[in-house]
Amino acid sequence: MTTLSPDLSTLLAQVGPVVVGGRVRAARADATLSLVDLSRSTGLGAALLDDVEHGRHLPDLDVLARIAAATGTTADVLITGLSGDLATDLGGELDLAGLGLTTHSPAAALTTADGVLDRLTAAGATAPHLERAARRLRATAREAAGDITGAIADLDHLTAVPVADLRWVQDLISLSRCHRNAGDLDRAIATGEDAEPTIRDLGLATTDEAFQLAITVAGAYVGRGDLGHATRICTRAAEEAEQLGLHLARASALWNRSIALHEDGFALAALTDALEALEYFAAHGDTRNLGRLRTQVASIRLALHPPDALGALEILALAREEIDWSTAGAVDLAGHRLMTAHALHLLGDDDHASAVLDESERARPADVPEMQAWQTALRGRICAARGDLPGARGHFQDAVALLYAIDSRSDIGQLWFELGDILVALDEPEQAIDAYRRASICRGIRGRS
C-alpha cells in the first residue's frame, strides 16, 4: 500500500470551513494578533477574515498562505493540524508497515496503525488521507490476524461515505469478504449489491475493482447454496470483462465460477476454469492469490472420481510457501491446512492428517463458522476411519449444527448424507433413514470419496 497525500486543495475541501476557521483563529491568538493586525499583515479584509474564522467562508490556498505567513505557521498546519514533514513521516510509517504485511507480520502493522491514529487524535489533526490509510492498514492486519469482527468495524467506517476512489471499492470487496467469512452471507451480498448504483454513478463500473466486488458477492451466493445464480454472475462478469479487456477481472470471474461449479458437482468444468485463472495469476506474480487459487485447484482435484490426492498434495506444497509468506490472512492459512489434512486423510495417513488439522484449527479465527464446520467434519471422517463411529457421529452432528447457524443448505445436505452412512455402520437404521431424508431435501448432494 502507498499512502499518497492528496494535494492541499483536496484536503482543504475534505476538512471543511469550520475546522479550518478554528485553526486560523487559534493561530492568530498564538501570534497575539488582533483581527485588524492580521488584516493589515495579509492585505485581506477584516470582514473576510472574520468569516473565515467563524466557518462561514472556506478560504483558498492563496488566502491561507498569507494567513500562515503572518502567524508564523504553514498552510499544512492550518488545514490538517500537522506539518507537512510530520504528515510525510506518518505516511511513511504506514507504508513501511504495509510492506511488513507481505511477510505475514500483522501484529507490527496493527501496532503502527493504532499508533498513527492515536497521534492524529492527540494532535487534534484532521488528515482524512492518513486516517483512512491507517484504518485500511488496521483492517488488513486484523483480517490477517484472524480478527474478522475488528476488520469489519474498520471497513464499515471506511465505506460509510462513498467516494470516487477505487480504494473505496477495494474496501467494499474486503468488507463483503469478511462478512462472508464470518458467516453473515446476507450482509456479504448486500454490501456489494447495495453499492452497485453508486459505483455506476461515480463512473467506476467498468473497473477491475467493480467486477471483483460483484464476483465476491457471487461467492456469498455459493455459501448460501444458490449455485446457479452464482455461476450466472461469474459467467456474465467473465464475458463483460473480456469485452472490456479487463484480464484480471476475467481471471477472477473464472476463479469464482470454478468454486460454484465445484460446489455443484461439476469438478472437471471447475478445474478447467481454475487452471485458466491460475495461468493468469502465475504470469502476473500475484503471490497471495496464487496460493489461494492453488488451494482451490487442489480442492477440485480431491473431488474428482477417483480423487487425485497425490496431485493435490503437490499443488498444496507450492501453495504453502505462497500463503505463509504473503498478505494472506488467517482464513486462507487455515483453509490451506484443512485441504492438506483432507488430502492426507484420503491417502490413509490419518496421523499426519490429524496433526495438520490441528494446525488448521489453531490458525482459524474464532468467528468463521463455515470453516469450523468443515474442520469438525474432517475430524469426524478421521474418527470413522479409525473405527470410532460414536466419535464420528458426534463430530458430524456438531458440524451440521454449525452449518445450520449460517444456513449453508447444500453443505448441510452433504454432511447429513455422510452421517447417514455412519449411522448405518452403527446399526441405527431409523436414525440413518432420518439423516438420508434430511439430506434429500437439501440441495447439492453428491457422492464424495
Kinemage of the C-alpha trace (Angstrom):
@kinemage 1
@onewidth
@group {chain A} dominant
@subgroup {mainchain}
@vectorlist {calphas} color= white
{ca met a 1} P 0.000 0.000 0.000
{ca thr a 2} L 1.151 3.538 -0.702
{ca thr a 3} L -0.168 6.451 1.347
{ca leu a 4} L -0.161 9.147 -1.295
{ca ser a 5} L -1.010 12.539 0.169
{ca pro a 6} L -3.674 14.421 -1.798
{ca asp a 7} L -2.859 17.984 -2.757
{ca leu a 8} L -3.654 20.680 -0.225
{ca ser a 9} L -6.668 21.957 -2.142
{ca thr a 10} L -8.260 18.496 -1.978
{ca leu a 11} L -7.502 18.230 1.731
{ca leu a 12} L -8.903 21.702 2.297
{ca ala a 13} L -12.235 20.682 0.782
{ca gln a 14} L -12.285 17.478 2.868
{ca val a 15} L -11.519 19.241 6.148
{ca gly a 16} L -14.184 21.928 5.757
{ca pro a 17} L -14.566 25.616 6.715
{ca val a 18} L -15.411 25.242 10.421
{ca val a 19} L -12.276 23.249 11.241
{ca val a 20} L -10.028 25.500 9.152
{ca gly a 21} L -11.608 28.602 10.679
{ca gly a 22} L -10.920 27.354 14.180
{ca arg a 23} L -7.262 26.771 13.336
{ca val a 24} L -6.921 30.233 11.781
{ca arg a 25} L -8.394 31.782 14.917
{ca ala a 26} L -6.042 29.747 17.148
{ca ala a 27} L -3.019 30.682 15.014
{ca arg a 28} L -3.905 34.391 15.244
{ca ala a 29} L -4.288 34.103 19.035
{ca asp a 30} L -0.931 32.321 19.364
{ca ala a 31} L 0.698 35.113 17.345
{ca thr a 32} L -1.023 37.699 19.626
{ca leu a 33} L -2.538 39.478 16.632
{ca ser a 34} L -5.885 41.203 16.569
{ca leu a 35} L -8.170 40.731 13.586
{ca val a 36} L -7.220 44.214 12.429
{ca asp a 37} L -3.495 43.386 12.800
{ca leu a 38} L -3.968 40.229 10.719
{ca ser a 39} L -5.860 42.204 8.116
{ca arg a 40} L -3.020 44.697 7.790
{ca ser a 41} L -0.351 41.970 7.646
{ca thr a 42} L -2.112 39.936 4.981
{ca gly a 43} L -3.812 42.652 2.969
{ca leu a 44} L -7.092 40.792 3.431
{ca gly a 45} L -10.293 42.426 4.613
{ca ala a 46} L -11.180 42.060 8.287
{ca ala a 47} L -14.719 41.021 7.354
{ca leu a 48} L -13.373 38.233 5.156
{ca leu a 49} L -11.054 37.054 7.920
{ca asp a 50} L -13.920 37.096 10.403
{ca asp a 51} L -15.999 34.937 8.034
{ca val a 52} L -13.067 32.536 7.690
{ca glu a 53} L -12.568 32.243 11.453
{ca his a 54} L -16.246 31.556 12.082
{ca gly a 55} L -16.523 28.908 9.340
{ca arg a 56} L -18.760 30.990 7.109
{ca his a 57} L -16.216 31.036 4.277
{ca leu a 58} L -13.717 28.413 3.094
{ca pro a 59} L -10.561 30.255 2.059
{ca asp a 60} L -8.495 29.228 -0.950
{ca leu a 61} L -4.838 28.271 -0.689
{ca asp a 62} L -3.602 31.784 -1.502
{ca val a 63} L -5.554 33.261 1.417
{ca leu a 64} L -4.337 30.523 3.746
{ca ala a 65} L -0.728 31.040 2.645
{ca arg a 66} L -0.967 34.760 3.556
{ca ile a 67} L -2.517 33.960 6.947
{ca ala a 68} L 0.130 31.302 7.620
{ca ala a 69} L 2.995 33.688 6.785
{ca ala a 70} L 1.556 36.374 9.079
{ca thr a 71} L 1.003 33.994 12.011
{ca gly a 72} L 4.273 32.041 11.758
{ca thr a 73} L 2.782 28.731 10.715
{ca thr a 74} L 2.153 26.859 7.450
{ca ala a 75} L -0.847 26.151 5.251
{ca asp a 76} L -0.423 22.418 6.044
{ca val a 77} L -0.939 23.070 9.745
{ca leu a 78} L -3.933 25.351 9.175
{ca ile a 79} L -5.599 22.694 7.028
{ca thr a 80} L -4.726 19.421 8.780
{ca gly a 81} L -3.212 20.346 12.107
{ca leu a 82} L 0.013 18.625 11.026
{ca ser a 83} L 3.179 19.952 9.495
{ca gly a 84} L 3.961 18.658 6.038
{ca asp a 85} L 7.046 16.871 7.387
{ca leu a 86} L 5.102 15.097 10.126
{ca ala a 87} L 2.377 14.048 7.691
{ca thr a 88} L 5.050 12.636 5.382
{ca asp a 89} L 6.657 10.759 8.284
{ca leu a 90} L 3.338 9.229 9.368
{ca gly a 91} L 2.548 8.208 5.810
{ca gly a 92} L 5.985 6.600 5.552
{ca glu a 93} L 5.371 4.613 8.729
{ca leu a 94} L 2.096 3.289 7.313
{ca asp a 95} L 3.724 2.346 4.008
{ca leu a 96} L 6.547 0.507 5.772
{ca ala a 97} L 4.115 -1.390 7.992
{ca gly a 98} L 2.060 -2.307 4.915
{ca leu a 99} L 5.153 -3.799 3.326
{ca gly a 100} L 5.683 -5.785 6.523
{ca leu a 101} L 2.333 -7.464 5.952
{ca thr a 102} L 3.802 -9.165 2.889
{ca thr a 103} L 5.961 -11.157 5.285
{ca his a 104} L 2.936 -12.037 7.403
{ca ser a 105} L 3.560 -9.593 10.279
{ca pro a 106} L 0.050 -8.411 11.216
{ca ala a 107} L 0.974 -7.575 14.819
{ca ala a 108} L 3.566 -4.985 13.795
{ca ala a 109} L 1.211 -3.462 11.222
{ca leu a 110} L -1.576 -3.298 13.794
{ca thr a 111} L 0.693 -1.518 16.283
{ca thr a 112} L 1.712 1.039 13.655
{ca ala a 113} L -1.873 1.707 12.561
{ca asp a 114} L -3.043 2.174 16.156
{ca gly a 115} L -0.070 4.445 16.865
{ca val a 116} L -0.756 6.711 13.887
{ca leu a 117} L -4.447 7.003 14.778
{ca asp a 118} L -3.544 7.835 18.390
{ca arg a 119} L -1.069 10.526 17.273
{ca leu a 120} L -3.622 12.076 14.941
{ca thr a 121} L -6.130 12.214 17.786
{ca ala a 122} L -3.605 13.624 20.267
{ca ala a 123} L -2.574 16.337 17.801
{ca gly a 124} L -6.196 17.259 17.095
{ca ala a 125} L -5.308 16.693 13.458
{ca thr a 126} L -7.759 16.439 10.590
{ca ala a 127} L -5.914 14.476 7.929
{ca pro a 128} L -8.514 12.278 6.205
{ca his a 129} L -5.981 10.619 3.896
{ca leu a 130} L -3.831 9.492 6.845
{ca glu a 131} L -6.782 8.407 8.961
{ca arg a 132} L -8.202 6.332 6.093
{ca ala a 133} L -4.796 4.816 5.331
{ca ala a 134} L -4.319 3.876 8.993
{ca arg a 135} L -7.780 2.333 9.250
{ca arg a 136} L -7.235 0.448 5.991
{ca leu a 137} L -3.930 -0.929 7.276
{ca arg a 138} L -5.544 -1.866 10.586
{ca ala a 139} L -8.409 -3.654 8.807
{ca thr a 140} L -5.948 -5.631 6.684
{ca ala a 141} L -3.836 -6.507 9.721
{ca arg a 142} L -6.889 -7.541 11.733
{ca glu a 143} L -8.141 -9.788 8.939
{ca ala a 144} L -4.676 -11.321 8.549
{ca ala a 145} L -4.533 -11.954 12.307
{ca gly a 146} L -7.987 -13.540 12.320
{ca asp a 147} L -9.869 -10.667 13.989
{ca ile a 148} L -12.686 -10.629 11.417
{ca thr a 149} L -15.039 -8.662 13.685
{ca gly a 150} L -12.447 -5.927 14.187
{ca ala a 151} L -11.715 -5.787 10.456
{ca ile a 152} L -15.434 -5.368 9.729
{ca ala a 153} L -15.631 -2.449 12.183
{ca asp a 154} L -12.816 -0.601 10.386
{ca leu a 155} L -14.185 -1.413 6.935
{ca asp a 156} L -17.668 -0.229 7.918
{ca his a 157} L -16.099 3.120 8.836
{ca leu a 158} L -14.093 3.296 5.600
{ca thr a 159} L -17.052 2.512 3.346
{ca ala a 160} L -19.707 4.601 5.117
{ca val a 161} L -19.271 7.602 2.783
{ca pro a 162} L -18.937 6.834 -0.955
{ca val a 163} L -16.003 8.481 -2.743
{ca ala a 164} L -14.915 8.383 -6.382
{ca asp a 165} L -11.821 6.403 -5.488
{ca leu a 166} L -11.026 2.793 -6.388
{ca arg a 167} L -9.784 2.265 -2.848
{ca trp a 168} L -13.378 2.722 -1.673
{ca val a 169} L -14.447 -0.169 -3.941
{ca gln a 170} L -11.500 -2.232 -2.685
{ca asp a 171} L -12.694 -1.618 0.869
{ca leu a 172} L -16.172 -2.847 -0.121
{ca ile a 173} L -14.606 -6.021 -1.524
{ca ser a 174} L -12.784 -6.600 1.768
{ca leu a 175} L -15.956 -5.893 3.754
{ca ser a 176} L -18.055 -8.331 1.697
{ca arg a 177} L -15.362 -10.996 2.022
{ca cys a 178} L -15.136 -10.532 5.799
{ca his a 179} L -18.923 -10.806 6.194
{ca arg a 180} L -18.846 -13.988 4.112
{ca asn a 181} L -16.041 -15.476 6.207
{ca ala a 182} L -17.974 -14.593 9.348
{ca gly a 183} L -20.987 -16.499 8.002
{ca asp a 184} L -23.170 -13.406 7.527
{ca leu a 185} L -23.987 -14.142 3.899
{ca asp a 186} L -26.899 -11.688 3.657
{ca arg a 187} L -24.671 -8.773 4.639
{ca ala a 188} L -21.918 -10.005 2.331
{ca ile a 189} L -24.377 -9.870 -0.570
{ca ala a 190} L -25.946 -6.567 0.457
{ca thr a 191} L -22.532 -4.906 0.776
{ca gly a 192} L -21.919 -5.380 -2.934
{ca glu a 193} L -25.401 -5.156 -4.375
{ca asp a 194} L -26.396 -2.015 -2.451
{ca ala a 195} L -23.272 -0.240 -3.723
{ca glu a 196} L -23.825 -1.054 -7.411
{ca pro a 197} L -25.875 2.097 -8.276
{ca thr a 198} L -23.386 4.365 -6.515
{ca ile a 199} L -20.458 2.706 -8.269
{ca arg a 200} L -22.153 3.389 -11.615
{ca asp a 201} L -22.886 6.997 -10.662
{ca leu a 202} L -19.245 7.521 -9.678
{ca gly a 203} L -18.057 6.227 -13.054
{ca leu a 204} L -16.308 3.188 -11.587
{ca ala a 205} L -18.488 0.411 -13.059
{ca thr a 206} L -16.023 -0.621 -15.782
{ca thr a 207} L -13.042 -1.141 -13.470
{ca asp a 208} L -11.428 -4.385 -12.326
{ca glu a 209} L -12.443 -3.498 -8.786
{ca ala a 210} L -16.151 -3.197 -9.626
{ca phe a 211} L -16.101 -6.618 -11.299
{ca gln a 212} L -14.247 -8.132 -8.363
{ca leu a 213} L -16.882 -6.798 -5.972
{ca ala a 214} L -19.643 -8.488 -7.988
{ca ile a 215} L -17.613 -11.704 -8.043
{ca thr a 216} L -17.103 -11.539 -4.277
{ca val a 217} L -20.879 -11.295 -3.907
{ca ala a 218} L -21.172 -14.399 -6.095
{ca gly a 219} L -19.016 -16.199 -3.529
{ca ala a 220} L -21.579 -15.364 -0.857
{ca tyr a 221} L -24.330 -16.813 -3.062
{ca val a 222} L -22.257 -20.008 -3.267
{ca gly a 223} L -22.188 -20.136 0.521
{ca arg a 224} L -25.958 -19.678 0.597
{ca gly a 225} L -26.412 -22.615 -1.781
{ca asp a 226} L -27.646 -20.548 -4.746
{ca leu a 227} L -25.083 -22.070 -7.062
{ca gly a 228} L -26.923 -21.350 -10.312
{ca his a 229} L -27.160 -17.640 -9.565
{ca ala a 230} L -23.507 -17.516 -8.517
{ca thr a 231} L -22.484 -19.221 -11.761
{ca arg a 232} L -24.545 -16.758 -13.818
{ca ile a 233} L -22.986 -13.761 -12.070
{ca cys a 234} L -19.486 -15.049 -12.755
{ca thr a 235} L -20.243 -16.018 -16.359
{ca arg a 236} L -21.661 -12.566 -17.109
{ca ala a 237} L -18.707 -10.907 -15.397
{ca ala a 238} L -16.191 -13.007 -17.349
{ca glu a 239} L -17.849 -12.154 -20.663
{ca glu a 240} L -18.140 -8.417 -19.946
{ca ala a 241} L -14.586 -8.238 -18.599
{ca glu a 242} L -13.267 -9.904 -21.745
{ca gln a 243} L -15.100 -7.347 -23.909
{ca leu a 244} L -13.564 -4.503 -21.893
{ca gly a 245} L -10.076 -6.025 -21.917
{ca leu a 246} L -10.059 -6.394 -18.121
{ca his a 247} L -7.942 -9.526 -17.841
{ca leu a 248} L -7.678 -9.530 -14.038
{ca ala a 249} L -11.456 -9.274 -13.702
{ca arg a 250} L -11.942 -12.136 -16.173
{ca ala a 251} L -9.463 -14.364 -14.313
{ca ser a 252} L -11.181 -13.573 -11.008
{ca ala a 253} L -14.595 -14.378 -12.502
{ca leu a 254} L -13.352 -17.733 -13.797
{ca trp a 255} L -11.853 -18.481 -10.395
{ca asn a 256} L -15.125 -17.856 -8.589
{ca arg a 257} L -17.140 -19.680 -11.260
{ca ser a 258} L -14.885 -22.681 -10.641
{ca ile a 259} L -15.888 -22.554 -6.964
{ca ala a 260} L -19.597 -22.534 -7.844
{ca leu a 261} L -19.192 -25.358 -10.376
{ca his a 262} L -17.141 -27.356 -7.868
{ca glu a 263} L -19.840 -26.995 -5.220
{ca asp a 264} L -22.464 -28.010 -7.805
{ca gly a 265} L -20.590 -31.248 -8.536
{ca phe a 266} L -19.064 -30.301 -11.903
{ca ala a 267} L -15.450 -30.960 -10.974
{ca leu a 268} L -13.980 -31.162 -14.491
{ca ala a 269} L -15.588 -27.899 -15.625
{ca ala a 270} L -14.466 -26.292 -12.361
{ca leu a 271} L -10.911 -27.492 -12.924
{ca thr a 272} L -10.849 -26.003 -16.442
{ca asp a 273} L -11.858 -22.566 -15.128
{ca ala a 274} L -9.474 -22.709 -12.177
{ca leu a 275} L -6.483 -23.672 -14.321
{ca glu a 276} L -7.142 -20.818 -16.769
{ca ala a 277} L -7.337 -18.364 -13.851
{ca leu a 278} L -4.178 -19.884 -12.359
{ca glu a 279} L -2.305 -19.275 -15.618
{ca tyr a 280} L -3.146 -15.558 -15.423
{ca phe a 281} L -2.158 -15.116 -11.768
{ca ala a 282} L 1.052 -17.108 -12.245
{ca ala a 283} L 2.028 -14.850 -15.166
{ca his a 284} L 1.479 -11.734 -13.058
{ca gly a 285} L 3.251 -12.871 -9.885
{ca asp a 286} L 0.304 -12.322 -7.501
{ca thr a 287} L 1.685 -14.431 -4.644
{ca arg a 288} L -1.278 -14.184 -2.274
{ca asn a 289} L -3.864 -15.076 -4.899
{ca leu a 290} L -1.630 -17.777 -6.347
{ca gly a 291} L -1.574 -19.570 -3.011
{ca arg a 292} L -5.326 -19.265 -2.575
{ca leu a 293} L -6.055 -20.393 -6.132
{ca arg a 294} L -3.684 -23.355 -5.939
{ca thr a 295} L -5.567 -24.417 -2.798
{ca gln a 296} L -8.808 -24.219 -4.795
{ca val a 297} L -7.310 -26.328 -7.608
{ca ala a 298} L -6.230 -28.896 -5.023
{ca ser a 299} L -9.748 -28.941 -3.585
{ca ile a 300} L -11.183 -29.676 -7.040
{ca arg a 301} L -8.665 -32.474 -7.629
{ca leu a 302} L -9.845 -34.067 -4.388
{ca ala a 303} L -13.414 -34.006 -5.753
{ca leu a 304} L -12.545 -35.910 -8.937
{ca his a 305} L -13.594 -39.552 -9.278
{ca pro a 306} L -11.318 -41.055 -8.179
{ca pro a 307} L -9.783 -38.186 -6.180
{ca asp a 308} L -6.273 -37.114 -7.165
{ca ala a 309} L -4.900 -36.836 -3.633
{ca leu a 310} L -1.231 -37.051 -4.625
{ca gly a 311} L -1.646 -34.351 -7.278
{ca ala a 312} L -3.480 -32.204 -4.745
{ca leu a 313} L -0.644 -32.561 -2.217
{ca glu a 314} L 1.913 -31.465 -4.815
{ca ile a 315} L -0.115 -28.327 -5.543
{ca leu a 316} L -0.646 -27.638 -1.847
{ca ala a 317} L 3.108 -27.830 -1.247
{ca leu a 318} L 3.587 -24.998 -3.766
{ca ala a 319} L 0.735 -23.028 -2.213
{ca arg a 320} L 2.087 -23.346 1.341
{ca glu a 321} L 5.022 -21.012 0.845
{ca glu a 322} L 2.941 -18.547 -1.186
{ca ile a 323} L 0.335 -18.333 1.570
{ca asp a 324} L 2.727 -18.338 4.523
{ca trp a 325} L 4.894 -15.524 3.090
{ca ser a 326} L 2.259 -13.198 1.690
{ca thr a 327} L -0.542 -10.957 2.938
{ca ala a 328} L -2.876 -13.961 3.026
{ca gly a 329} L -4.999 -13.888 6.152
{ca ala a 330} L -5.634 -16.440 8.858
{ca val a 331} L -8.666 -17.760 6.977
{ca asp a 332} L -6.547 -18.571 3.910
{ca leu a 333} L -3.842 -20.209 6.017
{ca ala a 334} L -6.375 -22.306 7.927
{ca gly a 335} L -8.086 -23.285 4.665
{ca his a 336} L -4.807 -24.435 3.141
{ca arg a 337} L -4.009 -26.620 6.142
{ca leu a 338} L -7.550 -28.032 6.121
{ca met a 339} L -7.245 -29.023 2.463
{ca thr a 340} L -3.817 -30.567 3.115
{ca ala a 341} L -5.249 -32.605 6.005
{ca his a 342} L -8.121 -33.727 3.749
{ca ala a 343} L -5.664 -34.956 1.077
{ca leu a 344} L -3.610 -36.827 3.678
{ca his a 345} L -6.770 -38.449 5.044
{ca leu a 346} L -7.734 -39.662 1.570
{ca leu a 347} L -4.277 -41.208 1.253
{ca gly a 348} L -4.828 -43.072 4.540
{ca asp a 349} L -2.231 -41.101 6.540
{ca asp a 350} L -4.621 -40.157 9.341
{ca asp a 351} L -1.968 -39.473 11.980
{ca his a 352} L -0.362 -36.838 9.752
{ca ala a 353} L -3.796 -35.598 8.694
{ca ser a 354} L -4.810 -35.114 12.324
{ca ala a 355} L -1.634 -33.133 13.075
{ca val a 356} L -2.150 -30.821 10.088
{ca leu a 357} L -5.814 -30.433 11.034
{ca asp a 358} L -4.604 -29.245 14.450
{ca glu a 359} L -2.619 -26.529 12.618
{ca ser a 360} L -5.729 -25.550 10.694
{ca glu a 361} L -7.818 -25.277 13.854
{ca arg a 362} L -5.178 -23.158 15.606
{ca ala a 363} L -4.981 -20.764 12.641
{ca arg a 364} L -8.751 -20.421 12.137
{ca pro a 365} L -10.310 -17.220 13.504
{ca ala a 366} L -12.970 -17.808 16.125
{ca asp a 367} L -15.708 -16.144 14.060
{ca val a 368} L -15.538 -18.277 10.871
{ca pro a 369} L -18.232 -20.933 11.443
{ca glu a 370} L -18.214 -22.473 7.955
{ca met a 371} L -14.545 -23.409 8.150
{ca gln a 372} L -15.039 -24.659 11.689
{ca ala a 373} L -17.809 -26.913 10.366
{ca trp a 374} L -15.558 -28.468 7.714
{ca gln a 375} L -12.746 -28.917 10.203
{ca thr a 376} L -15.164 -30.673 12.535
{ca ala a 377} L -16.473 -32.857 9.695
{ca leu a 378} L -12.941 -33.904 8.734
{ca arg a 379} L -12.294 -34.749 12.366
{ca gly a 380} L -15.374 -36.976 12.127
{ca arg a 381} L -14.084 -38.687 8.963
{ca ile a 382} L -10.770 -39.401 10.678
{ca cys a 383} L -12.646 -40.897 13.649
{ca ala a 384} L -14.669 -43.077 11.276
{ca ala a 385} L -11.516 -44.288 9.521
{ca arg a 386} L -10.083 -45.270 12.901
{ca gly a 387} L -13.222 -47.209 13.816
{ca asp a 388} L -14.509 -44.648 16.324
{ca leu a 389} L -18.036 -44.422 14.902
{ca pro a 390} L -19.641 -42.794 18.000
{ca gly a 391} L -16.937 -40.094 17.865
{ca ala a 392} L -17.541 -39.647 14.152
{ca arg a 393} L -21.276 -39.245 14.749
{ca gly a 394} L -20.670 -36.569 17.376
{ca his a 395} L -18.360 -34.573 15.114
{ca phe a 396} L -20.761 -34.733 12.178
{ca gln a 397} L -23.672 -33.626 14.348
{ca asp a 398} L -21.610 -30.682 15.606
{ca ala a 399} L -20.647 -29.763 12.027
{ca val a 400} L -24.275 -29.869 10.898
{ca ala a 401} L -25.260 -27.580 13.775
{ca leu a 402} L -22.588 -25.054 12.773
{ca leu a 403} L -23.798 -25.018 9.159
{ca tyr a 404} L -27.439 -24.638 10.220
{ca ala a 405} L -26.408 -21.478 12.071
{ca ile a 406} L -25.313 -19.883 8.774
{ca asp a 407} L -27.973 -21.564 6.583
{ca ser a 408} L -25.449 -23.303 4.308
{ca arg a 409} L -28.026 -25.661 2.806
{ca ser a 410} L -26.070 -27.656 0.219
{ca asp a 411} L -23.273 -28.281 2.712
{ca ile a 412} L -25.759 -29.316 5.382
{ca gly a 413} L -27.178 -31.886 2.979
{ca gln a 414} L -23.750 -33.321 2.212
{ca leu a 415} L -22.985 -33.827 5.900
{ca trp a 416} L -26.407 -35.392 6.593
{ca phe a 417} L -25.671 -37.839 3.769
{ca glu a 418} L -22.306 -38.816 5.277
{ca leu a 419} L -23.844 -39.016 8.757
{ca gly a 420} L -26.432 -41.425 7.364
{ca asp a 421} L -23.632 -43.735 6.220
{ca ile a 422} L -22.099 -43.640 9.699
{ca leu a 423} L -25.452 -44.392 11.352
{ca val a 424} L -25.905 -47.404 9.044
{ca ala a 425} L -22.491 -48.663 10.160
{ca leu a 426} L -23.569 -48.138 13.787
{ca asp a 427} L -26.672 -50.309 13.099
{ca glu a 428} L -29.046 -47.413 13.773
{ca pro a 429} L -31.337 -47.743 10.709
{ca glu a 430} L -34.117 -45.427 11.846
{ca gln a 431} L -31.709 -42.580 12.566
{ca ala a 432} L -29.900 -43.316 9.301
{ca ile a 433} L -33.172 -43.084 7.352
{ca asp a 434} L -33.891 -39.746 9.041
{ca ala a 435} L -30.419 -38.475 8.100
{ca tyr a 436} L -30.872 -39.552 4.477
{ca arg a 437} L -34.319 -37.916 4.401
{ca arg a 438} L -32.835 -34.660 5.664
{ca ala a 439} L -30.080 -34.921 3.056
{ca ser a 440} L -32.606 -35.459 0.277
{ca ile a 441} L -34.383 -32.162 0.928
{ca cys a 442} L -31.133 -30.192 0.901
{ca arg a 443} L -29.747 -29.042 -2.403
{ca gly a 444} L -26.442 -30.057 -3.922
{ca ile a 445} L -25.994 -33.631 -2.689
{ca arg a 446} L -23.332 -35.582 -4.490
{ca gly a 447} L -21.075 -38.516 -3.727
{ca arg a 448} L -17.713 -37.721 -2.164
{ca ser a 449} L -14.823 -40.067 -1.558
